[in-house]
């Protein structure tokens, strides 16, 4: 038997149902088909990368172009802070503050703007302010100008914030919060711990950890309540902002705390107040678990995490006294 005959016999053994010579023709057709499949996969990958690029670069450019302006002389900064807070809450693209002052404070404006922005992010008790703004704000830039007049100096400060979400997405969050709260069926006499547990369980059961974007420094949406409540996948900061929003909607005092945990990795968790004492919550680490190990822990059970210095100041610790041990209902 020559090599040609042996080859044909092998083809018949391997592909007995095909006509003679069809196996060779099929093998020749596989190559262009494979190239088409590979090309299609490559195009899909490129489209995916392009969509991520667009989203990560456009997400901080807010749709809402409301600009707040405050005219007249300012005797104190409380009015300015209220306007800035409202602008941040509404995702204003720019917040313009115009005011008069009886002396030249142009060189002090940098520290003044920093104080205004910090004060605007302080706790107010409202669900969409305080830490909800703070941990979904990607920073800001500002420009200022000054012109002297007969009896004062006239200043204009234009603050341009950078947000992790669009205002339209925050509207989606607000609607989702309403639906989720209705699903809890809380009664007027439902206790604080009952409300906390239902909210905690909902997040642990319905939100998965976003492993895809956790290391992406340009993708911030995974750190938002939108990611947790709408996309149902988020990083620790997304879990915390979502739980903060839901707890505050129920009138429960809580704060978002950041620091390191486990193997010194950056992490975020919450503390919540029950009967004057504060307890730790970590829905990220309890997500998907049937038994909650990080639910309402006391300070004696938090050795595996180190809060940032801002949460270790005397003012913060006095304002948020931690319970010594886990909440037991007493």
Phi and psi in degrees as GROMACS dihedral restraints (atoms count N, CA, C in turn):
[ dihedral_restraints ]
;  ai    aj    ak    al  type     phi  dphi    fc
    3     4     5     6     1   -81.6    20    10
    4     5     6     7     1   171.8    20    10
    6     7     8     9     1   -62.0    20    10
    7     8     9    10     1   -37.0    20    10
    9    10    11    12     1   -64.0    20    10
   10    11    12    13     1   -44.9    20    10
   12    13    14    15     1   -65.1    20    10
   13    14    15    16     1   -40.4    20    10
   15    16    17    18     1   -63.0    20    10
   16    17    18    19     1   -39.0    20    10
   18    19    20    21     1   -63.2    20    10
   19    20    21    22     1   -43.2    20    10
   21    22    23    24     1   -64.9    20    10
   22    23    24    25     1   -37.4    20    10
   24    25    26    27     1   -64.2    20    10
   25    26    27    28     1   -39.9    20    10
   27    28    29    30     1   -63.5    20    10
   28    29    30    31     1   -40.7    20    10
   30    31    32    33     1   -62.2    20    10
   31    32    33    34     1   -39.1    20    10
   33    34    35    36     1   -69.0    20    10
   34    35    36    37     1   -36.0    20    10
   36    37    38    39     1   -67.7    20    10
   37    38    39    40     1   -40.6    20    10
   39    40    41    42     1   -76.8    20    10
   40    41    42    43     1   -40.1    20    10
   42    43    44    45     1  -123.9    20    10
   43    44    45    46     1    70.3    20    10
   45    46    47    48     1   -68.3    20    10
   46    47    48    49     1   -22.9    20    10
   48    49    50    51     1   -88.2    20    10
   49    50    51    52     1    -5.2    20    10
   51    52    53    54     1   -97.4    20    10
   52    53    54    55     1   147.2    20    10
   54    55    56    57     1   -63.1    20    10
   55    56    57    58     1   160.2    20    10
   57    58    59    60     1   -60.3    20    10
   58    59    60    61     1   135.5    20    10
   60    61    62    63     1    84.0    20    10
   61    62    63    64     1   -13.6    20    10
   63    64    65    66     1   -72.5    20    10
   64    65    66    67     1   -29.4    20    10
   66    67    68    69     1   -61.8    20    10
   67    68    69    70     1   -42.7    20    10
   69    70    71    72     1   -65.3    20    10
   70    71    72    73     1   -41.9    20    10
   72    73    74    75     1   -64.3    20    10
   73    74    75    76     1   -37.7    20    10
   75    76    77    78     1   -64.9    20    10
   76    77    78    79     1   -42.1    20    10
   78    79    80    81     1   -64.0    20    10
   79    80    81    82     1   -33.5    20    10
   81    82    83    84     1   -70.3    20    10
   82    83    84    85     1   -32.3    20    10
   84    85    86    87     1   -74.5    20    10
   85    86    87    88     1   -24.7    20    10
   87    88    89    90     1   -62.9    20    10
   88    89    90    91     1   -38.1    20    10
   90    91    92    93     1   -61.1    20    10
   91    92    93    94     1   -52.6    20    10
   93    94    95    96     1   -63.6    20    10
   94    95    96    97     1   -34.3    20    10
   96    97    98    99     1   -63.6    20    10
   97    98    99   100     1   -41.7    20    10
   99   100   101   102     1   -63.1    20    10
  100   101   102   103     1   -40.6    20    10
  102   103   104   105     1   -62.8    20    10
  103   104   105   106     1   -39.2    20    10
  105   106   107   108     1   -63.4    20    10
  106   107   108   109     1   -44.1    20    10
  108   109   110   111     1   -62.3    20    10
  109   110   111   112     1   -45.6    20    10
  111   112   113   114     1   -62.3    20    10
  112   113   114   115     1   -41.9    20    10
  114   115   116   117     1   -62.8    20    10
  115   116   117   118     1   -41.5    20    10
  117   118   119   120     1   -62.6    20    10
  118   119   120   121     1   -44.1    20    10
  120   121   122   123     1   -62.1    20    10
  121   122   123   124     1   -40.4    20    10
  123   124   125   126     1   -63.6    20    10
  124   125   126   127     1   -41.3    20    10
  126   127   128   129     1   -63.5    20    10
  127   128   129   130     1   -42.7    20    10
  129   130   131   132     1   -61.7    20    10
  130   131   132   133     1   -41.6    20    10
  132   133   134   135     1   -62.9    20    10
  133   134   135   136     1   -43.6    20    10
  135   136   137   138     1   -62.6    20    10
  136   137   138   139     1   -41.0    20    10
  138   139   140   141     1   -64.1    20    10
  139   140   141   142     1   -38.7    20    10
  141   142   143   144     1   -63.0    20    10
  142   143   144   145     1   -47.7    20    10
  144   145   146   147     1   -61.5    20    10
  145   146   147   148     1   -40.3    20    10
  147   148   149   150     1   -64.0    20    10
  148   149   150   151     1   -39.6    20    10
  150   151   152   153     1   -66.5    20    10
  151   152   153   154     1   -39.2    20    10
  153   154   155   156     1   -63.6    20    10
  154   155   156   157     1   -42.3    20    10
  156   157   158   159     1   -60.9    20    10
  157   158   159   160     1   -46.7    20    10
  159   160   161   162     1   -62.7    20    10
  160   161   162   163     1   -44.1    20    10
  162   163   164   165     1   -67.3    20    10
  163   164   165   166     1   -43.5    20    10
  165   166   167   168     1   -70.5    20    10
  166   167   168   169     1   -26.1    20    10
  168   169   170   171     1   -92.8    20    10
  169   170   171   172     1   -23.1    20    10
  171   172   173   174     1   -96.9    20    10
  172   173   174   175     1   -16.4    20    10
  174   175   176   177     1   -65.1    20    10
  175   176   177   178     1   -24.8    20    10
  177   178   179   180     1   -88.4    20    10
  178   179   180   181     1    -5.5    20    10
  180   181   182   183     1   -90.6    20    10
  181   182   183   184     1   103.7    20    10
  183   184   185   186     1   -72.4    20    10
  184   185   186   187     1   142.8    20    10
  186   187   188   189     1   -73.2    20    10
  187   188   189   190     1   -40.3    20    10
  189   190   191   192     1   -73.0    20    10
  190   191   192   193     1   119.7    20    10
  192   193   194   195     1  -102.2    20    10
  193   194   195   196     1    22.3    20    10
  195   196   197   198     1   -60.3    20    10
  196   197   198   199     1   132.9    20    10
  198   199   200   201     1  -122.5    20    10
  199   200   201   202     1   125.1    20    10
  201   202   203   204     1   -94.0    20    10
  202   203   204   205     1   134.8    20    10
  204   205   206   207     1  -129.9    20    10
  205   206   207   208     1   135.1    20    10
  207   208   209   210     1  -125.6    20    10
  208   209   210   211     1   114.9    20    10
  210   211   212   213     1  -101.6    20    10
  211   212   213   214     1   172.8    20    10
  213   214   215   216     1    89.9    20    10
  214   215   216   217     1  -178.7    20    10
  216   217   218   219     1   -84.4    20    10
  217   218   219   220     1   147.9    20    10
  219   220   221   222     1  -114.9    20    10
  220   221   222   223     1   117.0    20    10
  222   223   224   225     1   -83.0    20    10
  223   224   225   226     1   -30.6    20    10
  225   226   227   228     1  -145.6    20    10
  226   227   228   229     1   172.1    20    10
  228   229   230   231     1   -92.9    20    10
  229   230   231   232     1     0.3    20    10
  231   232   233   234     1   -61.5    20    10
  232   233   234   235     1   -39.0    20    10
  234   235   236   237     1   -65.4    20    10
  235   236   237   238     1   -39.6    20    10
  237   238   239   240     1   -63.4    20    10
  238   239   240   241     1   -45.6    20    10
  240   241   242   243     1   -61.9    20    10
  241   242   243   244     1   -40.5    20    10
  243   244   245   246     1   -62.4    20    10
  244   245   246   247     1   -42.2    20    10
  246   247   248   249     1   -66.8    20    10
  247   248   249   250     1   -40.7    20    10
  249   250   251   252     1   -65.0    20    10
  250   251   252   253     1   -44.8    20    10
  252   253   254   255     1   -59.3    20    10
  253   254   255   256     1   -43.8    20    10
  255   256   257   258     1   -65.4    20    10
  256   257   258   259     1   -38.7    20    10
  258   259   260   261     1   -63.8    20    10
  259   260   261   262     1   -42.0    20    10
  261   262   263   264     1   -65.3    20    10
  262   263   264   265     1   -40.4    20    10
  264   265   266   267     1   -63.8    20    10
  265   266   267   268     1   -37.4    20    10
  267   268   269   270     1   -89.4    20    10
  268   269   270   271     1     4.6    20    10
  270   271   272   273     1    58.0    20    10
  271   272   273   274     1    42.2    20    10
  273   274   275   276     1   -61.4    20    10
  274   275   276   277     1   137.8    20    10
  276   277   278   279     1   -67.6    20    10
  277   278   279   280     1   -31.5    20    10
  279   280   281   282     1  -149.8    20    10
  280   281   282   283     1   146.5    20    10
  282   283   284   285     1  -123.4    20    10
  283   284   285   286     1   110.9    20    10
  285   286   287   288     1  -103.2    20    10
  286   287   288   289     1   125.0    20    10
  288   289   290   291     1  -115.3    20    10
  289   290   291   292     1   117.0    20    10
  291   292   293   294     1  -114.2    20    10
  292   293   294   295     1   129.8    20    10
  294   295   296   297     1  -156.3    20    10
  295   296   297   298     1   162.6    20    10
  297   298   299   300     1  -110.3    20    10
  298   299   300   301     1   150.5    20    10
  300   301   302   303     1  -143.2    20    10
  301   302   303   304     1   153.3    20    10
  303   304   305   306     1   -85.9    20    10
  304   305   306   307     1     6.9    20    10
  306   307   308   309     1  -151.2    20    10
  307   308   309   310     1   169.9    20    10
  309   310   311   312     1   -84.3    20    10
  310   311   312   313     1   109.6    20    10
  312   313   314   315     1  -118.0    20    10
  313   314   315   316     1    22.4    20    10
  315   316   317   318     1   -58.6    20    10
  316   317   318   319     1   -40.0    20    10
  318   319   320   321     1   -70.7    20    10
  319   320   321   322     1   -15.5    20    10
  321   322   323   324     1   -96.6    20    10
  322   323   324   325     1    -0.8    20    10
  324   325   326   327     1   -62.8    20    10
  325   326   327   328     1   -35.0    20    10
  327   328   329   330     1   -58.6    20    10
  328   329   330   331     1   -51.0    20    10
  330   331   332   333     1   -68.2    20    10
  331   332   333   334     1   -32.5    20    10
  333   334   335   336     1   -65.3    20    10
  334   335   336   337     1   -45.4    20    10
  336   337   338   339     1   -63.4    20    10
  337   338   339   340     1   -39.7    20    10
  339   340   341   342     1   -60.4    20    10
  340   341   342   343     1   -42.4    20    10
  342   343   344   345     1   -65.2    20    10
  343   344   345   346     1   -40.9    20    10
  345   346   347   348     1   -61.2    20    10
  346   347   348   349     1   -47.9    20    10
  348   349   350   351     1   -65.5    20    10
  349   350   351   352     1   -39.6    20    10
  351   352   353   354     1   -65.5    20    10
  352   353   354   355     1   -43.9    20    10
  354   355   356   357     1   -65.2    20    10
  355   356   357   358     1   -33.9    20    10
  357   358   359   360     1   -68.6    20    10
  358   359   360   361     1   -18.7    20    10
  360   361   362   363     1  -100.8    20    10
  361   362   363   364     1     6.3    20    10
  363   364   365   366     1   -71.5    20    10
  364   365   366   367     1   161.3    20    10
  366   367   368   369     1   -66.9    20    10
  367   368   369   370     1   136.9    20    10
  369   370   371   372     1  -123.8    20    10
  370   371   372   373     1    -9.3    20    10
  372   373   374   375     1    91.1    20    10
  373   374   375   376     1   -10.0    20    10
  375   376   377   378     1   -86.3    20    10
  376   377   378   379     1   141.1    20    10
  378   379   380   381     1   -61.6    20    10
  379   380   381   382     1   -31.2    20    10
  381   382   383   384     1  -105.4    20    10
  382   383   384   385     1    24.0    20    10
  384   385   386   387     1  -128.3    20    10
  385   386   387   388     1  -166.8    20    10
  387   388   389   390     1    59.3    20    10
  388   389   390   391     1  -129.3    20    10
  390   391   392   393     1   -63.4    20    10
  391   392   393   394     1   -24.8    20    10
  393   394   395   396     1   -64.0    20    10
  394   395   396   397     1   -39.3    20    10
  396   397   398   399     1   -73.6    20    10
  397   398   399   400     1   -47.6    20    10
  399   400   401   402     1   -55.4    20    10
  400   401   402   403     1   -46.4    20    10
  402   403   404   405     1   -90.7    20    10
  403   404   405   406     1     7.5    20    10
  405   406   407   408     1  -124.4    20    10
  406   407   408   409     1    17.6    20    10
  408   409   410   411     1  -109.1    20    10
  409   410   411   412     1   126.7    20    10
  411   412   413   414     1   -93.9    20    10
  412   413   414   415     1    19.6    20    10
  414   415   416   417     1   107.2    20    10
  415   416   417   418     1  -169.8    20    10
  417   418   419   420     1  -162.5    20    10
  418   419   420   421     1   161.8    20    10
  420   421   422   423     1  -126.5    20    10
  421   422   423   424     1   163.9    20    10
  423   424   425   426     1  -151.5    20    10
  424   425   426   427     1   154.4    20    10
  426   427   428   429     1  -127.9    20    10
  427   428   429   430     1   149.8    20    10
  429   430   431   432     1  -140.2    20    10
  430   431   432   433     1   156.0    20    10
  432   433   434   435     1  -144.7    20    10
  433   434   435   436     1   158.7    20    10
  435   436   437   438     1  -144.1    20    10
  436   437   438   439     1   143.3    20    10
  438   439   440   441     1  -141.4    20    10
  439   440   441   442     1   130.5    20    10
  441   442   443   444     1   -78.8    20    10
  442   443   444   445     1   148.2    20    10
  444   445   446   447     1  -127.1    20    10
  445   446   447   448     1  -171.8    20    10
  447   448   449   450     1   -62.3    20    10
  448   449   450   451     1   -42.9    20    10
  450   451   452   453     1  -121.4    20    10
  451   452   453   454     1     6.5    20    10
  453   454   455   456     1  -162.0    20    10
  454   455   456   457     1   176.9    20    10
  456   457   458   459     1  -111.1    20    10
  457   458   459   460     1   129.5    20    10
  459   460   461   462     1  -101.4    20    10
  460   461   462   463     1   122.4    20    10
  462   463   464   465     1  -114.6    20    10
  463   464   465   466     1   147.3    20    10
  465   466   467   468     1  -132.6    20    10
  466   467   468   469     1   124.7    20    10
  468   469   470   471     1  -121.0    20    10
  469   470   471   472     1   123.7    20    10
  471   472   473   474     1  -113.2    20    10
  472   473   474   475     1   110.4    20    10
  474   475   476   477     1   -98.6    20    10
  475   476   477   478     1   129.8    20    10
  477   478   479   480     1  -116.9    20    10
  478   479   480   481     1   100.0    20    10
  480   481   482   483     1   -77.3    20    10
  481   482   483   484     1   160.0    20    10
  483   484   485   486     1  -118.6    20    10
  484   485   486   487     1   122.3    20    10
  486   487   488   489     1  -108.6    20    10
  487   488   489   490     1   153.9    20    10
  489   490   491   492     1   -83.8    20    10
  490   491   492   493     1   -16.3    20    10
  492   493   494   495     1  -134.5    20    10
  493   494   495   496     1   164.6    20    10
  495   496   497   498     1   -83.0    20    10
  496   497   498   499     1   159.0    20    10
  498   499   500   501     1   -64.5    20    10
  499   500   501   502     1   -35.7    20    10
  501   502   503   504     1   -62.5    20    10
  502   503   504   505     1   -33.4    20    10
  504   505   506   507     1   -71.1    20    10
  505   506   507   508     1   -33.4    20    10
  507   508   509   510     1   -66.8    20    10
  508   509   510   511     1   -31.1    20    10
  510   511   512   513     1   -66.8    20    10
  511   512   513   514     1   -37.8    20    10
  513   514   515   516     1   -63.0    20    10
  514   515   516   517     1   -40.5    20    10
  516   517   518   519     1   -61.3    20    10
  517   518   519   520     1   -45.0    20    10
  519   520   521   522     1   -59.5    20    10
  520   521   522   523     1   -41.8    20    10
  522   523   524   525     1   -67.1    20    10
  523   524   525   526     1   -41.0    20    10
  525   526   527   528     1   -63.3    20    10
  526   527   528   529     1   -39.8    20    10
  528   529   530   531     1   -61.2    20    10
  529   530   531   532     1   -42.7    20    10
  531   532   533   534     1   -61.4    20    10
  532   533   534   535     1   -43.8    20    10
  534   535   536   537     1   -67.0    20    10
  535   536   537   538     1   -42.7    20    10
  537   538   539   540     1   -64.5    20    10
  538   539   540   541     1   -43.0    20    10
  540   541   542   543     1   -62.6    20    10
  541   542   543   544     1   -39.3    20    10
  543   544   545   546     1   -63.1    20    10
  544   545   546   547     1   -33.3    20    10
  546   547   548   549     1   -70.0    20    10
  547   548   549   550     1   -17.9    20    10
  549   550   551   552     1   -75.8    20    10
  550   551   552   553     1   -26.8    20    10
  552   553   554   555     1    55.3    20    10
  553   554   555   556     1    43.3    20    10
  555   556   557   558     1   -65.4    20    10
  556   557   558   559     1   143.4    20    10
  558   559   560   561     1  -100.0    20    10
  559   560   561   562     1   158.3    20    10
  561   562   563   564     1   -54.6    20    10
  562   563   564   565     1   -29.6    20    10
  564   565   566   567     1   -97.1    20    10
  565   566   567   568     1     7.6    20    10
  567   568   569   570     1   -61.6    20    10
  568   569   570   571     1   128.2    20    10
  570   571   572   573     1   -73.0    20    10
  571   572   573   574     1   167.7    20    10
  573   574   575   576     1   -60.8    20    10
  574   575   576   577     1   -46.4    20    10
  576   577   578   579     1   -65.8    20    10
  577   578   579   580     1   -35.0    20    10
  579   580   581   582     1   -61.8    20    10
  580   581   582   583     1   -44.1    20    10
  582   583   584   585     1   -66.5    20    10
  583   584   585   586     1   -43.0    20    10
  585   586   587   588     1   -61.1    20    10
  586   587   588   589     1   -44.8    20    10
  588   589   590   591     1   -63.8    20    10
  589   590   591   592     1   -41.8    20    10
  591   592   593   594     1   -65.9    20    10
  592   593   594   595     1   -41.7    20    10
  594   595   596   597     1   -65.0    20    10
  595   596   597   598     1   -44.7    20    10
  597   598   599   600     1   -60.6    20    10
  598   599   600   601     1   -45.6    20    10
  600   601   602   603     1   -63.8    20    10
  601   602   603   604     1   -39.6    20    10
  603   604   605   606     1   -60.5    20    10
  604   605   606   607     1   -46.2    20    10
  606   607   608   609     1   -65.3    20    10
  607   608   609   610     1   -43.7    20    10
  609   610   611   612     1   -65.2    20    10
  610   611   612   613     1   -30.2    20    10
  612   613   614   615     1   -90.6    20    10
  613   614   615   616     1   -25.3    20    10
  615   616   617   618     1  -112.3    20    10
  616   617   618   619     1    -9.6    20    10
  618   619   620   621     1  -120.3    20    10
  619   620   621   622     1   130.5    20    10
  621   622   623   624     1  -102.7    20    10
  622   623   624   625     1   158.5    20    10
  624   625   626   627     1   -77.6    20    10
  625   626   627   628     1   132.9    20    10
  627   628   629   630     1   -84.1    20    10
  628   629   630   631     1    93.4    20    10
  630   631   632   633     1   -80.6    20    10
  631   632   633   634     1   -19.2    20    10
  633   634   635   636     1   -70.4    20    10
  634   635   636   637     1   -44.2    20    10
  636   637   638   639     1  -104.8    20    10
  637   638   639   640     1     1.4    20    10
  639   640   641   642     1   -60.9    20    10
  640   641   642   643     1   -28.3    20    10
  642   643   644   645     1  -102.6    20    10
  643   644   645   646     1     5.7    20    10
  645   646   647   648     1   -89.5    20    10
  646   647   648   649     1   109.7    20    10
  648   649   650   651     1   -72.4    20    10
  649   650   651   652     1   -10.4    20    10
  651   652   653   654     1  -101.2    20    10
  652   653   654   655     1    -9.9    20    10
  654   655   656   657     1  -106.7    20    10
  655   656   657   658     1   106.9    20    10
  657   658   659   660     1  -102.2    20    10
  658   659   660   661     1   -12.2    20    10
  660   661   662   663     1   -62.6    20    10
  661   662   663   664     1   -28.2    20    10
  663   664   665   666     1   -65.2    20    10
  664   665   666   667     1   -12.8    20    10
  666   667   668   669     1   -98.8    20    10
  667   668   669   670     1    19.0    20    10
  669   670   671   672     1  -119.4    20    10
  670   671   672   673     1   162.8    20    10
  672   673   674   675     1   -63.9    20    10
  673   674   675   676     1   -30.6    20    10
  675   676   677   678     1   -59.3    20    10
  676   677   678   679     1   -44.1    20    10
  678   679   680   681     1   -60.4    20    10
  679   680   681   682     1   -43.9    20    10
  681   682   683   684     1   -72.3    20    10
  682   683   684   685     1   -45.6    20    10
  684   685   686   687     1   -88.2    20    10
  685   686   687   688     1   -27.0    20    10
  687   688   689   690     1  -104.5    20    10
  688   689   690   691     1   -51.8    20    10
  690   691   692   693     1   -83.5    20    10
  691   692   693   694     1   -17.9    20    10
  693   694   695   696     1    63.6    20    10
  694   695   696   697     1    25.4    20    10
  696   697   698   699     1  -148.2    20    10
  697   698   699   700     1   131.9    20    10
  699   700   701   702     1  -158.0    20    10
  700   701   702   703     1   165.4    20    10
  702   703   704   705     1   -90.1    20    10
  703   704   705   706     1  -177.8    20    10
  705   706   707   708     1   -56.8    20    10
  706   707   708   709     1   -38.9    20    10
  708   709   710   711     1   -67.3    20    10
  709   710   711   712     1   -33.6    20    10
  711   712   713   714     1   -67.5    20    10
  712   713   714   715     1   -43.4    20    10
  714   715   716   717     1   -55.8    20    10
  715   716   717   718     1   -45.8    20    10
  717   718   719   720     1   -69.6    20    10
  718   719   720   721     1   -42.4    20    10
  720   721   722   723     1   -66.9    20    10
  721   722   723   724     1   -35.2    20    10
  723   724   725   726     1   -66.2    20    10
  724   725   726   727     1   -44.4    20    10
  726   727   728   729     1   -69.2    20    10
  727   728   729   730     1   -37.5    20    10
  729   730   731   732     1   -57.0    20    10
  730   731   732   733     1   -46.7    20    10
  732   733   734   735     1   -62.0    20    10
  733   734   735   736     1   -46.2    20    10
  735   736   737   738     1   -67.3    20    10
  736   737   738   739     1   -39.9    20    10
  738   739   740   741     1   -66.1    20    10
  739   740   741   742     1   -44.7    20    10
  741   742   743   744     1   -63.4    20    10
  742   743   744   745     1   -34.2    20    10
  744   745   746   747     1   -62.5    20    10
  745   746   747   748     1   -26.8    20    10
  747   748   749   750     1   -92.1    20    10
  748   749   750   751     1     5.9    20    10
  750   751   752   753     1    76.4    20    10
  751   752   753   754     1    22.8    20    10
  753   754   755   756     1  -100.7    20    10
  754   755   756   757     1   126.7    20    10
  756   757   758   759     1   -69.1    20    10
  757   758   759   760     1   132.1    20    10
  759   760   761   762     1  -156.5    20    10
  760   761   762   763     1   161.6    20    10
  762   763   764   765     1  -140.3    20    10
  763   764   765   766     1   152.2    20    10
  765   766   767   768     1   -95.2    20    10
  766   767   768   769     1   130.2    20    10
  768   769   770   771     1  -118.3    20    10
  769   770   771   772     1   137.5    20    10
  771   772   773   774     1  -122.2    20    10
  772   773   774   775     1   155.8    20    10
  774   775   776   777     1   171.9    20    10
  775   776   777   778     1  -142.1    20    10
  777   778   779   780     1  -123.4    20    10
  778   779   780   781     1   154.3    20    10
  780   781   782   783     1  -151.6    20    10
  781   782   783   784     1   159.4    20    10
  783   784   785   786     1    62.6    20    10
  784   785   786   787     1  -119.5    20    10
  786   787   788   789     1   -87.5    20    10
  787   788   789   790     1    47.3    20    10
  789   790   791   792     1    60.4    20    10
  790   791   792   793     1    29.3    20    10
  792   793   794   795     1   -87.3    20    10
  793   794   795   796     1   147.2    20    10
  795   796   797   798     1   -60.8    20    10
  796   797   798   799     1   138.3    20    10
  798   799   800   801     1  -154.2    20    10
  799   800   801   802     1   160.1    20    10
  801   802   803   804     1  -132.1    20    10
  802   803   804   805     1   142.6    20    10
  804   805   806   807     1  -146.7    20    10
  805   806   807   808     1  -175.1    20    10
  807   808   809   810     1  -125.5    20    10
  808   809   810   811     1   158.8    20    10
  810   811   812   813     1  -124.9    20    10
  811   812   813   814     1   145.0    20    10
  813   814   815   816     1  -135.7    20    10
  814   815   816   817     1   147.0    20    10
  816   817   818   819     1   -98.4    20    10
  817   818   819   820     1   130.2    20    10
  819   820   821   822     1  -134.3    20    10
  820   821   822   823     1   117.2    20    10
  822   823   824   825     1    53.9    20    10
  823   824   825   826     1    42.9    20    10
  825   826   827   828     1    84.8    20    10
  826   827   828   829     1    -6.8    20    10
  828   829   830   831     1  -113.0    20    10
  829   830   831   832     1   152.9    20    10
  831   832   833   834     1  -112.2    20    10
  832   833   834   835     1   140.9    20    10
  834   835   836   837     1  -130.4    20    10
  835   836   837   838     1   152.9    20    10
  837   838   839   840     1   -88.0    20    10
  838   839   840   841     1   141.0    20    10
  840   841   842   843     1  -129.1    20    10
  841   842   843   844     1   136.9    20    10
  843   844   845   846     1  -137.8    20    10
  844   845   846   847     1    82.2    20    10
  846   847   848   849     1   -64.8    20    10
  847   848   849   850     1   -24.5    20    10
  849   850   851   852     1   -63.5    20    10
  850   851   852   853     1   -47.7    20    10
  852   853   854   855     1   -76.6    20    10
  853   854   855   856     1   -17.6    20    10
  855   856   857   858     1   -98.7    20    10
  856   857   858   859     1    -2.0    20    10
  858   859   860   861     1   -59.1    20    10
  859   860   861   862     1   130.3    20    10
  861   862   863   864     1    81.4    20    10
  862   863   864   865     1    -1.1    20    10
  864   865   866   867     1   -92.2    20    10
  865   866   867   868     1   147.9    20    10
  867   868   869   870     1   -85.8    20    10
  868   869   870   871     1   -29.3    20    10
  870   871   872   873     1  -114.3    20    10
  871   872   873   874     1   124.7    20    10
  873   874   875   876     1   -87.5    20    10
  874   875   876   877     1   116.4    20    10
  876   877   878   879     1   -94.0    20    10
  877   878   879   880     1   -16.7    20    10
  879   880   881   882     1  -120.2    20    10
  880   881   882   883     1    39.0    20    10
  882   883   884   885     1  -109.1    20    10
  883   884   885   886     1   117.5    20    10
  885   886   887   888     1    54.0    20    10
  886   887   888   889     1    56.1    20    10
  888   889   890   891     1   -86.1    20    10
  889   890   891   892     1   151.7    20    10
  891   892   893   894     1   -92.3    20    10
  892   893   894   895     1   175.4    20    10
  894   895   896   897     1   -62.7    20    10
  895   896   897   898     1   -28.4    20    10
  897   898   899   900     1   -71.5    20    10
  898   899   900   901     1   -10.0    20    10
  900   901   902   903     1  -114.3    20    10
  901   902   903   904     1    20.4    20    10
  903   904   905   906     1  -118.2    20    10
  904   905   906   907     1    26.3    20    10
  906   907   908   909     1   -67.6    20    10
  907   908   909   910     1   -17.0    20    10
  909   910   911   912     1   -84.2    20    10
  910   911   912   913     1     6.2    20    10
  912   913   914   915     1  -140.4    20    10
  913   914   915   916     1   148.1    20    10
  915   916   917   918     1  -125.9    20    10
  916   917   918   919     1   112.0    20    10
  918   919   920   921     1   -69.0    20    10
  919   920   921   922     1   156.3    20    10
  921   922   923   924     1   -64.2    20    10
  922   923   924   925     1   161.1    20    10
  924   925   926   927     1   -57.3    20    10
  925   926   927   928     1   -33.7    20    10
  927   928   929   930     1   -61.7    20    10
  928   929   930   931     1   -24.4    20    10
  930   931   932   933     1   -94.1    20    10
  931   932   933   934     1     4.1    20    10
  933   934   935   936     1  -113.9    20    10
  934   935   936   937     1     6.1    20    10
  936   937   938   939     1   -70.8    20    10
  937   938   939   940     1   158.9    20    10
  939   940   941   942     1   -61.7    20    10
  940   941   942   943     1   -40.3    20    10
  942   943   944   945     1   -62.5    20    10
  943   944   945   946     1   -43.9    20    10
  945   946   947   948     1   -68.1    20    10
  946   947   948   949     1   -44.1    20    10
  948   949   950   951     1   -66.0    20    10
  949   950   951   952     1   -37.5    20    10
  951   952   953   954     1   -69.6    20    10
  952   953   954   955     1   -33.8    20    10
  954   955   956   957     1   -79.6    20    10
  955   956   957   958     1   -15.4    20    10
  957   958   959   960     1  -137.2    20    10
  958   959   960   961     1    67.6    20    10
  960   961   962   963     1   -66.5    20    10
  961   962   963   964     1   118.6    20    10
  963   964   965   966     1   -78.4    20    10
  964   965   966   967     1   141.5    20    10
  966   967   968   969     1   -67.8    20    10
  967   968   969   970     1   151.5    20    10
  969   970   971   972     1   -74.7    20    10
  970   971   972   973     1   -29.7    20    10
  972   973   974   975     1  -139.5    20    10
  973   974   975   976     1   174.1    20    10
  975   976   977   978     1   -57.7    20    10
  976   977   978   979     1   146.7    20    10
  978   979   980   981     1   -67.5    20    10
  979   980   981   982     1   131.4    20    10
  981   982   983   984     1  -118.4    20    10
  982   983   984   985     1    -1.7    20    10
  984   985   986   987     1    96.6    20    10
  985   986   987   988     1    -2.2    20    10
